[in-house]
Amino acid sequence: MAKKKNRQPTSGTAAASRAEIQEAAYFARKCGLTRDEALQLIREAHAPVEKGVQGGKRKH
């Protein structure tokens, strides 16, 4: 039997699409960040947020 090839561990993040890379590059230039920092901020902003309100109604 052949040996299995060693796989490098993945970082758990999906590869950036071309649109994400372009958006991150623009945001990085505009705000004085690195592209990696800008991409991380963009992904955090698009991440779904869990709602803390249970029952569906807001208290006034």
C-alpha positions in Angstrom: 0.0 0.0 0.0 1.1 3.5 -0.7 1.7 6.0 2.1 -0.7 8.9 2.5 0.6 12.3 1.6 1.0 14.7 4.4 -1.4 17.5 4.2 -0.7 20.9 5.6 -3.3 22.0 8.2 -5.8 24.6 7.0 -6.3 27.8 8.8 -10.1 27.4 8.9 -10.8 30.4 6.8 -12.0 30.3 3.2 -9.9 31.6 0.4 -10.7 35.2 -0.5 -12.6 35.8 -3.7 -11.4 38.3 -6.3 -14.1 40.8 -5.1 -13.0 40.5 -1.5 -9.4 41.1 -2.4 -10.2 44.2 -4.4 -12.4 45.6 -1.7 -9.8 44.9 1.0 -7.1 46.6 -1.2 -9.3 49.7 -1.6 -10.2 49.8 2.1 -6.5 49.3 3.1 -5.4 52.2 1.0 -8.2 54.5 2.2 -7.7 53.7 5.9 -4.0 53.0 6.1 -4.2 49.3 6.9 -2.5 46.3 5.5 -4.6 44.1 3.1 -4.7 41.3 5.6 -6.1 43.6 8.3 -8.7 45.1 5.9 -9.8 41.6 4.8 -10.2 40.5 8.4 -12.3 43.6 9.2 -14.5 43.0 6.1 -15.1 39.4 7.1 -15.9 40.3 10.7 -18.4 42.9 9.4 -20.1 40.4 7.2 -20.3 37.6 9.8 -23.7 36.7 11.1 -24.5 38.1 14.5 -26.4 36.2 17.1 -29.4 38.0 18.6 -29.5 38.2 22.4 -33.3 38.8 22.5 -35.3 35.7 23.1 -39.1 35.6 22.5 -39.0 37.9 19.5 -40.1 41.1 21.2 -38.1 44.1 22.3 -38.5 45.6 25.7 -39.0 49.4 25.7 
